[in-house]
Each structure stands twice: as structure tokens, then as C-alpha cells.
Amino acid sequence: MTEYEKLNHMRRLSENHPFNHKTYYLPHHGVLKPDSTTTKLRVVFNASSPSSSGRSLNDIMHTGANLNPDILGVLIWIRRHTHLFSTDITKMYRQILVHQDDWDLQRILCMDEQGNEVIYQLTTVTYGTRAAPFLAVRTLLQLIDDEGDNYPLAIPSLKYGRYVDDIFGGADNLNQLVETATQLRDLCTAGGFPLTKWHFTNEEVITAMKTQQNPEQPVNLSENTTKILGLQWRSHEDVFTFSTTLAPHATTVSKRTILSDIAKIFDPLRFTSPVVIRAKILLQELWLHTVRWDEPLANEVINRWHTIRMELQCLNEITIPRWFKTEESSMIELHGFADASQLAIATVIYMGQSYGGF
């Protein structure tokens, strides 16, 4: 909370603050995230908690349209480029000021170092409020309209390579990649959105970005492995990998524990489907036999699950090239196939390319 006050993301109310009948106090608590490289302790606000009126802040707030692109579309878009970079917007929501007339709807109650109650107003878009996702993305789109003409190479990244606060950009040569990353950094800085946690597919780009960086716009680089919308990406090898480290076997194997393990595998591009489908078919059988959530399973089912579970953990050894290996001069063909059985349905799309008519 000290950081909030230091960055002017909240202001302390004085005792003679004018009375406002339109107020709301946001319940909040801290969430510890030890594996985070930036913010270990995050504040979580609950704008859905009813006040004494019986209504919450989210009850009277308009959600706005969903302006985020389809996650599958973003993942396909980033695979088109020979070279890629990724970056994050630092404290994206909190870079956007809320109109002063609405600050009293974002009050919080804290204790100071002397144990006294202190009232603050949050002055920026706040996590947990219904309109926050819309306001954040809409502000980015407005930034494109206001400043985009000065940074044309950055526009595709913000339009097609963005998902919430994650931004991706690419190019077919290293010089253009550096220029695209530079323009993106400058465009976002013009709108008050500093970028951090940069990853590049080539170390030469890292050197170039460090060489030309502005002291007021530092390029903070991160470790080799990061996540692209939930997928593990080793940037220097430019491959996708999977993290399927499952917890030790539960004492009792049940429908609940099986579903819990399956849900831990996030794979929007469905690379792992040939393996994961076996686990889903087993779960499907349990539903058909109306097995209760915590009912112990038969030994035959448990043995099948242990075999499947070992296969799931072997997915850690698989790597998938990030780049499609397409070029602008090539002709692209898409061939789709589908098949189904009583247990599952599968669709596969193959991409072929030819050069110069061959």
C-alpha cells in the first residue's frame, strides 16, 4: 500500500474532506505469489462485496465490451514471424487515472503504523472492478488513434499481438525487429504505459536494444523461459514447451482428483491432444457410470489413470517450434481433416507452402 501512495495511485483523505453520500469502501487483502519476478505481494480488491445498501460497486458499474482478441488468433499470429519479442505493460490498470468525481467510489480503509484507521481514495483503474478490463484495453486502442501515425510499426503488435497486458511483435529480419520493438516502447511510453520483462528470439536484438535505450525508458530483460498466454516459450531456442508437473499421487484417486490433474494442462493450440484425450475419455466414462465426485475408484480404473498420468508428465519432454517457417513470398495452402468416433472427435489442419509456383 505504501507503493500505491508513493505512485499517487491512492490519496489519503483529510478529516475535513467534504461529505459525499455516494461512497463505496472496497474490501481488500494481500495475495502472495512467490514465483512472480516483479510483484511478490499483490493487493486484491473485491468490488462485488455488497455495501450497507445491499449493492456493490460492480452492481452499478457498466462492464463494457470485451475488446480482447481471441487467444487462439493471437497465438497463430505470433507464429507467422521469423523473429519474435514479448513484453509486459507495467501495472497496466494503474497507469490509467479515474475521473476525480468517482474517487469516493474507490475508498479503502487501512491502518497506519500507529494503528489508527486511515481512509484512502484509489485514483486509478482498480483490479476487481467490472469495467477495468474494458477501460484498460480501450485506452490502448485510443493511444493507437492518438499517436499511432508516429509509430506505424508498433500498431500491429497492439492490434493483433496483444492480450490484456501481454504484447508480442515480430519481423522477418533483425533490423526490423529492433525498430518494431523500439517504436512499441516509444508509443506505449507516450501513453504512460512503461514496458518491462522483454524477451527476444535473438541475442543480437537484446544488445541493440540495450545500446539505444533511453535512461528514462529502460529495457528490463527477463530470463530465457517465459510464458506466452499460458504456453511455456524458450525464447533463445524459439520453441514451445509444456509444464505438466503434477502433484504427488493423492491418497484416494477419485473423479475430483482426476479432473484436477487434467485441468492443470493448459494447451489452447491443442498440441497435446493425442495424449490428453485419453485422460478425458476416462473422465467421460466416470460420468457415464454416475460416479460421485469423491467416491474411491475401482483398482482397474486407478491403474489406467496411473498409466495415463505418467504419459501426461512425459509431455515435459516435447518441444514445438514457434515459427511456422512461412515467408511473404510463399504461397500458403491449408488442408483440413476431421474424424469422429463414439468417444471423441478430432480435427487437424495442415499448412503447406510453395515457392515460385512449385
N, C-alpha and C positions, 0 to 999 in steps of 0.2 A: 504494500500500500504506500510505502514511502516513495517508491519509484513512480507510482501514479501521481502523487503530489508534486514530485520534482519535475516531471514532464508536463505539468499543467493539465493532466488528464482528469484531475478532480480538484475541486477547490473547497476550502474549509468555510463553513458558514459562520458568520459572526452572530453574536447574541442579539443584535439589533436588526437582523435580516428581516425584510418585510414579510408579513404573513401571506401565505398563498394557500388557498383552500384546495388547489389542485396539486397534490403531492403524492409521492409513492416512495416507499422505502424498499430497496432491493435486498432480499436476503442473500448472503454470500458466504463462501467458505473456500479454503485453500485445497488444491489438489496437487499432490507431489508426483512428479514424473521424472524419476532418476535418470532415465535414458535420454532425456532431451539434451541437446547440445547448446541450447540457448536459454530457455526459461525452465528451471527445475521446479519451481513452485508457481502454479497458476491460480488466479482467482476465478472462481466460477460464480456467476450471478444467476439467481432464479427469478426471472421476471414473470413466471407463471404462478407464483405464490399469491393467493388471494389476500387482499388487504382487509381492513375492517369493514369496507363497503361490500365485501363479498366478490369483488372483481380484482383481477390482476392487471399489471401494465400490458401484458400481451393480449388481454381480452379487449383492450381499447386501441390496439395498435394494428394498422394495416400491414399485412405480410409483404405485399409487393410481388412482382412476377419473379419466377425462377430464371435468372439470367445466366446461370452457369451452363456451359456447353455439356453435351453428353460425354461422359467419361470415356466411353469406347471410342468416340470420334477423336478426342484429344490424343489417346494412346496410338491410334492409327496415324494421326497427323505427325506426331513426333518421330515415327519410324520412317518417314519419307526422306529425311535429310541425311546427307553423308556424315556431317558433324553436328553435334548437339550440345547445348548447355541447359542447365536448370538453375533456378534461383527462387528465393522466397521473399515476399514482402514482409518487412519487419513490422510486427504489431499492426497488421493491416487495418483492422476495425478502428483501432485507437488513433489512427492518423487522421480520422475524419471528425470534424467538430459537429456537435449537435447545436441547433439554434438555442440561444440563451433562454428563450421563453420556455423551453422544455427541460431545463436542467433540474427543476424541482421534481420532475417525474423520475429522476435517476438519483435519488438520495440514498446514501448508505450511512449506517450507524457504526462507529468504531470506538475503540478505547485508546486513549493516548498513553504515553509512557507513565503518567501519574495515575492511571486507572480511571480517568474521567471520560464520560461519554462525549463524543465529538460527532457532529453531523457534517457530512461532505456531500457535494454535488458532483456527479460524474459528468464531464463536459464533452465526451466523445461518444461515438457509436459503441455500444456495450455488448459484449458477448452474452448470449442468453436472451436477448430481446428479439422478438419475432421479425422485426424489419431489418435487423443487422445484415444478413446476407445480401438482401436486395440493395441496401444503401451502399455497401462496400463495392459491389460489382458495378452498380450504376455510376458511381463516382469514377471508377476506372474507365468506363465507356465514355463518360463525359470528358475525361482527360484526353482520350484519343481525338475527340471532336475539337477540343480547345488547342491542343499542342501537337497533334499527330503529324501535321504537314511539315513540321520541323524535324521530325524523326521518322521518316517513312519506313525504314527497315524494322522498326520496333512494332509497327502496327499489327502484322500477322501474329506475332507472339501473344499480344494482348487480346486478339480476337479469337484465335484458333488454338493457341497453345497455353491457355490459362484455365486453371481450375481453382477457385477460391483464391488463396494467396500463393499458390504454386504457379510459376511461369516457366515456359520452355521455349527455346528458339533454336533454329538450325540454319545451316547453309551447306552448299556443296563445295566450298573451299574455305581455307582457314582465315584468309583476309576478310572475307565477307562475314564469317562467324564473329570475328573480333569487332567488326563495325556494327553488326547487329546487336551484340551484347552491350557495346558502348552506348548506342542510341537508346536501347531499352533502359539502361541505367539512368541516362540523362533525362529521358521522358518521364520516368517514374519519379525521379528527384524533383522535376519541375512541378509535379503534383503533390509533393510531400510524402512520397512512398519510397523510403530507402530500401534497397535490396541487400540481401545477405545470403549466406550459405550457397555460394556458387559452385557448380560442378561442370567440368568440360570433358569432352572426349579426347582432347589432345593437350599435352603439357605445354606446347608452344603457345597456345592461346592463353594459358594461365600466366606465362611470362609476359606476354604482350599486354594483358590487362593490368598486371602489376606495374609495368613500366609507365603506362599512360594514365594511371589512376589519379584522380583529384583527391588531395588530402581530405576534402570535405565529403567525398563520395568514395570511401574505401571499399575495396573488393575483398570481402571476407570469404576465404575459401574453406571448404569442408573436406572431410575425409573422402577416400576413394569410393566407398559404397554409400549410396543413399537410396531413397525411395521415390519412385515416380508413380504418384497416385496409388500407393499401396504396393507396387511391384518393386522388388529389390533391383537396383541398377548399379553395376560396377562400371563407373564412368570411364576409367582408363582402359578397361578391356572392352567396353561398349557392349555389354551383354546383360540380359535379364536373368536373375536367379530367383530361387524360391526359398523362403524361410518357413519350414514346416516342423519346427522343433515343438513337439507335443509334450505335455506334462507326463510325469510317470503314470503308469497304469493305475487307474482307480481301483480301490479295494473291491468295489462291486461294479461290474460292467452293466450299464442299463441304456435304455433308449436316450436318456438325457445326456449321459457321458459321451455316447457316440455322436450325437448331434453337436455337442460342444466341440469335439475334435474336428468335425467336418467344417464347422463354421469358422475355424481359425485359418482356413486356407483361402486366401483372397487372390483370385485369378480372373480378372474381368476379360482377359483375352482368351481364356479357356485353354491355355497350353497344357494344363494338367488333367484335362477332362478324361482321357483314356484310363487314368488311374482313379481319379476321384469318383467317377461314375460307379465303380464297384462298391464304394462306401455308401453312395446314395441309394443304390439298388438294395443293399442290405437294410438300410433305414426304411426304405419303402416296404419291404417285407414285414418289418416290425409294425408298421402302421396297419397293414392288411390283416395282421393277426391280433390287432387291437391290444398290443402290449402296453401296459401302463408306463408312465414316464420313469419311475424309479424301481420298477419290477426287475429283480435279478433275471438274467437271460440264461437260456439253456447252454450247456457246455459246447454243443456243436456250433451255436451262434457265436459264442465267445471265441472259440478257436478261429472261426472265419474272420472275426473282427481283428484278432491279433495279427493274422497274416496280412490283412489289408492295411492295418496300422503301420506295420513295418515297411510296406511299399510306399505309403504316404511320406514317411520320413526319408526315404531314398530320393524324393523329389529335390532335396537339397543339392544333389549332385548334377542336376540338369542346368544347362545354360542355353539361352536362346539369344541369337544375335539381335540387337536392337534395330539395325538398319535393314531396310528392305532390299538394299542394293539396286535401287532404281535410279535412273538418270533422266533428266528432262528430255533428252533426245531419243529416248527409247519409246517403243510402242507397248502399251500395257494391255494384257488380256486377263480377265477374271473368269474362272471356271468353278462353278458351284456344284456340290453333290450333297445329297441328303438321303438318309435311310432311317428306318424305324423298326422297332420290334415291340412286343408287349411290355418290355422292361424299360426301354429308353429310346430317345431319338437323337440323331447326330447330324450335324451339318458341317461341311468343310468347304472352304473357299481357297483355291489355288490361284496364285498370281504368276503369270508368265510374261516375259518381256522379250522383245526382239529389237534388233538394231539394223537400220538401213534396209528394212523390208525382209530381213532374214530371221 
